[in-house]
Amino acid sequence: MTKPIRVRYAPSPTGFLHIGNARTALFNYLFARHHGGAFIIRIEDTDRKRHIEDGERSQLENLRWLGIDWDESPETHEQYRQSERLDIYQTYVDQLIATGKAYKSYVTEEELAAERERQEAAGEPPRYINEYLGMTDAEKAAYIAEREAAGIVPTVRLAVNEAGIYKWDDMVKGEIVFEGGNIGGDWVIQKRDGYPTYNFAVVIDDHLMGISHVIRGDDHIANTPKQLMVYEALDWEAPAFGHMTLIINADTGKKLSKRDPNTMSIEDYRKKGYLPEAIFNFITLLGWTPGGEEEIFSQEEIIQLFDENRLSKSPASFDSKKLDWMSNEYIKKADLSCIFDLAKPYLEAAGRLTDKAEKLVELYKPQMTSVDEIVPLTDLFFSDFPELSAAEEEVMVAETVPTVLTALKEKLEAMTDEDFQPDTIFPLIKEVQKETGIKGKNLFMPIRIAVSGEMHGPELPNTIYLLGREKSIQHLANMLEKLA
């Protein structure tokens, strides 16, 4: 009988949801939904020193924002946080101690540090040396009694089978093999504070929750043999493992980091006004390909297309320019009402939520990569005329420029406010062309620069209309004065 597909995303509430973790959650979600399996959220909160307030809420809230849903979580099930499962872990720690597969270790941190220094000085690989090595039973009992009398709280270590071979057929990378003798000796499964270590707790959780496949980043490859040792010690069947390749920064070629200035947390992208559909689509292509040239897909299409056999063996490249391109594509296709609703908080904070605000959003919607850009894009309409760049200055020194600007200024001055409408402005410019004989780039570019201070932008008649008749006349006058 085929084991039912159950996968999990198990974040630690030690920080915000970043690109790498979001990809792990997303690929597990897609795998479950494509195959009709279950997607589970489990909170791994045993690292109490790095635990941050609100970390769990932030993780779940931003996953929901991305469009990810789940079947089981701490919201619906008890003991889906590791801190609530300490009694469960203790049961299996006791079982392993009773069967001789684990033992209490009384070596102090100072002694461990001294041994590491000795090994480093001797050029030896770092490893734990069993403290009971060579002791008789009586010596061992005396050693333990002495340590306990000194108030030393023990850790619990798994007795490693150093002759063992630990291998698995990785879903992404193929067969991977580790030798038990290269793990670094017996390792801690329970810390002095009673909390389990990651590699022990994750095995207990995955087994008891019926996890069939573990899909995660390849920084976890070195953890997998330790986890296989726990499965072996408890005589449990291990799940299938798949380790996704690194994500690298396209600009630097280095591994993507939480501290990388070119990337942000999902919450940061959300606050800037990126659309969740764009982020979802972009992350999906970090290490997976649907085949073909198409790159824009709906969530439903991605679920249908997702094939774990197409997970890449090569590092995934995080290209912020591609993200911005994709985000712009989504914004262009989105309903104006949706983008305007997203833009309102930014406009309001900048004091720009006027009666023309929706029209401004419509005007600049095709240019935006994130909705917060609506504020700098509309600076023209709310501030003094900007300084020109060298390229813009070069356009404005042409001898025909004053003729064009003077003709347009006079025509705008002759208009009434009632006549000043979007559909009357383009014919006005065409009249300037007819009267002056100046056309094409020599006509439109100086007008655009004089009015907006930019060489490129939205439809020129719309820009002039939203700027207003008086302000357009003033900008033209300012430019003529500057040229004179």
BABA-807563 format. One line per field, with one value per residue (C-alpha): residue number from 1; x, y negated, z negated. Coordinates in steps of 0.25 Angstrom, whole numbers, plus 5000, padded with zeros to 4 digits. Each point is the difference from the previous one (the first is absolute). Layout:
BEGIN
pos	[NUM,...]
east	[X,...]
north	[Y,...]
up	[Z,...]
This chain:
BEGIN
pos	[1,2,3,4,5,6,7,8,9,10,11,12,13,14,15,16,17,18,19,20,21,22,23,24,25,26,27,28,29,30,31,32,33,34,35,36,37,38,39,40,41,42,43,44,45,46,47,48,49,50,51,52,53,54,55,56,57,58,59,60,61,62,63,64,65,66,67,68,69,70,71,72,73,74,75,76,77,78,79,80,81,82,83,84,85,86,87,88,89,90,91,92,93,94,95,96,97,98,99,100,101,102,103,104,105,106,107,108,109,110,111,112,113,114,115,116,117,118,119,120,121,122,123,124,125,126,127,128,129,130,131,132,133,134,135,136,137,138,139,140,141,142,143,144,145,146,147,148,149,150,151,152,153,154,155,156,157,158,159,160,161,162,163,164,165,166,167,168,169,170,171,172,173,174,175,176,177,178,179,180,181,182,183,184,185,186,187,188,189,190,191,192,193,194,195,196,197,198,199,200,201,202,203,204,205,206,207,208,209,210,211,212,213,214,215,216,217,218,219,220,221,222,223,224,225,226,227,228,229,230,231,232,233,234,235,236,237,238,239,240,241,242,243,244,245,246,247,248,249,250,251,252,253,254,255,256,257,258,259,260,261,262,263,264,265,266,267,268,269,270,271,272,273,274,275,276,277,278,279,280,281,282,283,284,285,286,287,288,289,290,291,292,293,294,295,296,297,298,299,300,301,302,303,304,305,306,307,308,309,310,311,312,313,314,315,316,317,318,319,320,321,322,323,324,325,326,327,328,329,330,331,332,333,334,335,336,337,338,339,340,341,342,343,344,345,346,347,348,349,350,351,352,353,354,355,356,357,358,359,360,361,362,363,364,365,366,367,368,369,370,371,372,373,374,375,376,377,378,379,380,381,382,383,384,385,386,387,388,389,390,391,392,393,394,395,396,397,398,399,400,401,402,403,404,405,406,407,408,409,410,411,412,413,414,415,416,417,418,419,420,421,422,423,424,425,426,427,428,429,430,431,432,433,434,435,436,437,438,439,440,441,442,443,444,445,446,447,448,449,450,451,452,453,454,455,456,457,458,459,460,461,462,463,464,465,466,467,468,469,470,471,472,473,474,475,476,477,478,479,480,481,482,483,484]
east	[5000,5006,5002,4991,5008,5002,5010,5003,5006,5006,5005,5007,4994,5014,4998,4991,4997,5011,5001,5007,4990,4988,5005,5001,4986,4995,5006,4995,4986,5001,5004,4989,4989,5005,4999,4988,5008,5000,5008,5004,5005,5008,5008,5014,5001,5011,5011,4995,5012,4997,4985,4993,4987,4990,5008,4990,4989,5009,5003,4986,4994,5010,4998,4985,5003,5008,4988,5004,4990,5002,4993,5006,5007,5001,4987,4992,5008,5006,5015,5004,5010,5013,5000,4986,5006,5011,4994,4999,5015,5003,4993,5009,5013,4997,4997,5014,5007,4993,5004,5015,4998,5002,5007,5001,5013,5006,5011,5000,5000,5014,5005,4994,5006,5014,4999,4996,5012,5009,4995,5001,5015,5003,4993,4989,4986,4991,4992,4995,5008,4991,5003,4998,5010,5009,4992,4996,4985,5005,5008,4989,4990,5010,5002,4985,4999,5011,4994,4986,5005,5007,4986,5004,4987,5002,4997,4995,5008,4996,5010,5004,5003,5013,5000,4986,4998,4989,4994,4988,4995,4998,4988,5008,5015,4999,5008,5007,5009,5006,5009,4996,5015,5000,4989,5008,4998,4988,4991,4990,4986,4995,5006,5003,4987,4992,4997,5002,5010,4995,5005,4993,4987,4998,5000,4990,4991,5001,4997,4989,4993,5001,5009,5003,5009,5010,5003,5010,5012,5013,5006,4993,5008,5010,4988,4994,5010,4998,4985,5002,5007,4988,4991,5009,5001,4985,4998,4991,4999,5006,4992,5005,5010,5001,5010,4998,5012,5006,4994,5011,5000,5000,5008,5011,5000,5000,4990,4988,5000,4990,5010,5001,4996,4994,4989,4990,4991,4986,4994,5009,4995,4986,5002,5006,4987,5005,4988,5000,4997,5013,5009,4993,5003,5014,5004,4994,5011,5011,5005,4988,4997,4986,5007,4998,5002,4988,5003,4987,4990,4988,5001,4990,5009,5012,4994,4995,5014,5009,5009,5010,5009,5002,5006,5014,5013,5007,5000,4988,5003,4992,4999,4994,4998,4992,4992,4997,4996,4991,4994,4997,4993,4991,4997,4997,4990,4993,4987,5002,4991,5009,5013,4993,4996,5014,5006,4990,5009,5012,4993,4993,5014,5006,4988,4996,4986,4993,4989,5009,5007,4993,5004,5014,5001,4993,5011,5012,4995,5007,5013,5000,5007,4995,4988,5008,5007,4987,5006,5013,4994,4990,5010,4998,4986,5002,5014,5008,5006,5012,5014,5003,5010,5012,4992,4988,5008,5005,4987,4995,5012,4994,4997,4985,4997,4996,4991,4992,4999,4996,4989,4994,5001,4992,4989,4999,4998,4989,4992,4990,5000,4987,5007,5012,4997,5008,4994,5003,5015,5005,4993,5007,5014,4996,4996,5014,5006,4992,5003,5015,5003,5008,4996,5004,5010,5004,4985,4996,5014,5002,4985,5001,5013,4995,4987,5005,5015,5001,5004,4990,4987,4985,4992,5003,4986,4996,5013,4996,4986,5003,5010,4990,4999,5006,5012,5003,5000,5009,5010,5001,5002,5011,5007,4999,5006,5011,5003,5001]
north	[5000,4986,4991,4988,4987,4991,4989,4989,4986,4998,4986,4995,4987,4994,4990,4996,5008,4998,5005,5013,5005,4995,5009,5012,4997,4998,5012,5009,4993,5003,5014,5003,4993,5006,5014,4998,5002,4992,4988,4997,4989,5003,4990,5004,4991,5007,4989,4992,4990,4996,5000,4986,4995,5001,5009,5011,4990,4993,5013,5005,4986,4999,5014,4997,4987,5008,5008,5013,5007,5013,5012,5001,4990,4995,4992,5013,5011,5001,5002,4995,4991,5008,4992,5008,5013,5001,5012,5008,4997,5005,5013,5003,4995,5010,5011,4998,4999,5013,5008,4995,4991,4987,4996,4988,4992,4992,4993,4985,4989,4996,5014,5001,4987,5004,5013,4993,4991,5012,5007,4987,4998,5015,4998,5010,4999,4996,5011,5004,5011,5009,4996,5014,5006,5010,4999,5012,5000,4996,4989,4995,5000,4992,4990,4998,4999,4990,4991,5000,4997,4988,4995,5003,5002,5010,5000,5012,5005,5011,5011,4999,5013,4995,5012,4997,4995,4990,4997,4996,4998,4985,4994,4989,5005,5015,5010,4993,5008,4997,5009,5001,4998,4986,4994,4995,5010,5002,4987,4994,5003,4993,4987,4997,4992,5012,4995,5009,4997,4997,5013,5008,4993,4999,5015,5002,4990,5005,5014,4997,4991,5010,4991,5007,4991,4989,4989,4990,4992,5007,4993,5012,5011,5001,5002,5011,5011,4997,5000,5014,5005,4996,5008,5012,4999,5000,5010,4991,4998,4987,4991,4996,4988,4989,4989,4988,4993,4987,4986,4991,4985,4998,4987,5005,5015,5003,5008,4991,4996,4994,4988,4998,4986,5004,5009,4997,5008,5004,4990,4989,5003,5000,4986,4995,5004,5011,5009,5014,5007,4994,5005,5014,5001,4995,5009,5012,4998,5000,5014,5006,4999,5003,5002,4990,4986,4995,4994,4994,5010,4999,5008,5010,5002,5002,5010,5008,4999,5003,5012,5003,5007,4986,4994,4995,5006,4987,4987,4991,4986,4989,4989,4987,4994,5012,4999,4986,5003,5011,4991,4989,5010,5004,4985,4997,5011,4998,4992,4985,5001,5010,4992,4987,5007,5004,4986,4993,5001,4995,4988,4997,5001,4990,4991,5003,5007,4989,5001,5003,5011,5011,4994,4999,5015,5003,4991,5007,5014,5005,4995,5005,5012,4998,4992,4991,4994,4992,4989,4997,5002,4989,4990,4992,4997,4996,4993,4990,5003,5010,4998,5005,5011,4997,5008,4992,4987,5005,5001,4986,4993,5003,4986,5005,5002,4986,4999,5013,4996,4986,5004,5011,4990,4990,5010,5005,4985,4998,5012,5000,5009,5007,5002,5006,5015,5013,5001,4985,5000,5009,4992,4988,5006,5004,4985,4996,5010,4994,4986,5002,5011,5007,5015,5013,5001,4985,4997,5009,5002,4985,4999,5012,4996,4985,5005,5012,4999,5014,5006,5012,5002,5002,4995,4985,4995,5007,4994,4986,5002,5005,4990,4989,4989,4989,5009,5005,4985,4997,5011,4996,4985,5005,5008,4988,4991,5010,5002,4985]
up	[5000,5004,4988,5000,5004,4988,5000,4991,4998,4987,4997,4988,4994,5000,5011,5012,5012,5010,5014,4997,4990,5008,5012,4990,4996,5014,5006,4989,5002,5015,4999,4990,5008,5014,4994,4992,4987,4986,4997,4986,4992,4988,4991,4996,4988,4991,5003,4989,5000,5014,4999,5004,4995,5011,5009,5001,5004,5010,5007,5001,5004,5011,5005,5001,5007,5011,5002,4993,4992,4991,4994,4986,4991,4986,5003,5002,4992,4986,4999,5013,4994,4995,4987,4997,5003,4989,4993,5014,5003,4985,5003,5011,4993,4989,5010,5006,4987,4995,5013,4999,5013,4992,4987,4991,5002,4989,5008,4997,5011,4995,5002,5014,5004,4995,5007,5013,4998,4999,5012,5008,4996,5003,5014,4996,5005,4989,4993,4987,4993,4991,4986,4995,5009,4992,4987,4992,4995,4987,5005,5008,4988,4992,5011,5002,4984,5000,5011,4994,4987,5006,5006,5014,5008,5012,5014,5007,5012,5011,5001,5014,5008,5006,5010,5005,5014,5001,5014,5007,5014,5000,5008,5006,4999,5002,4990,4989,4990,4987,4991,4985,4997,5006,4992,4989,4989,4991,5001,4990,5001,4988,4994,4986,4999,5003,5014,5012,5011,5014,5006,4990,4998,5015,5001,4989,5006,5014,4997,4990,5010,5011,5009,5013,5007,4994,5011,4995,5003,5003,4988,4992,5008,4988,4990,5008,4996,4985,5002,5007,4988,4991,5009,5000,4984,4999,5011,5008,5015,5005,5010,5013,5000,5011,4998,5009,5005,4995,5004,5005,5002,5015,4998,4991,5003,4985,4991,4997,4986,4991,4998,5015,5003,5014,4994,4989,4992,5005,4990,5006,5015,4994,4994,5013,5007,5009,5004,4993,5013,5006,4988,5000,5015,4999,4988,5007,5011,4990,5002,5008,5015,5006,5014,5012,5001,4992,4986,4996,4993,4991,4987,5006,5012,4992,4991,5012,5007,4987,5002,4989,5011,5006,4988,5004,4996,5003,4991,5001,5004,4993,5010,4994,5014,5004,4988,5003,5014,4996,4989,5011,5009,4988,4997,5014,5001,4987,4999,4997,4988,4994,5002,4996,4987,4997,5004,4991,4987,5007,5006,4987,4992,5011,4999,5015,4998,5009,5009,5012,4992,5007,5014,4995,4997,5013,5007,4993,4998,5013,4994,4986,4995,4986,4996,4990,5013,5002,4991,5007,5013,4997,4994,5013,4996,4985,5000,5008,5013,4999,5005,5014,5003,5009,5011,4998,5001,5013,5006,4995,5007,5014,5007,5003,4985,4997,5012,4996,4985,5003,5010,4990,4988,5008,5004,4986,4995,5010,4995,4989,4989,5005,5014,4993,5001,5003,5014,5004,4996,5011,5011,4994,5002,5014,5002,4995,5010,5012,4997,4997,5010,4988,4998,4995,4989,5002,4996,4989,4992,4997,4996,4991,4993,4998,4994,4992,4999,5006,5013,4998,4993,5002,5011,5002,5001,4987,4993,5004,4996,4987,4997,5003,5010,4991,4995,5014,5005,4988,5003,5015,4995,4991,5011,5010,4989,4998,5015,5001]
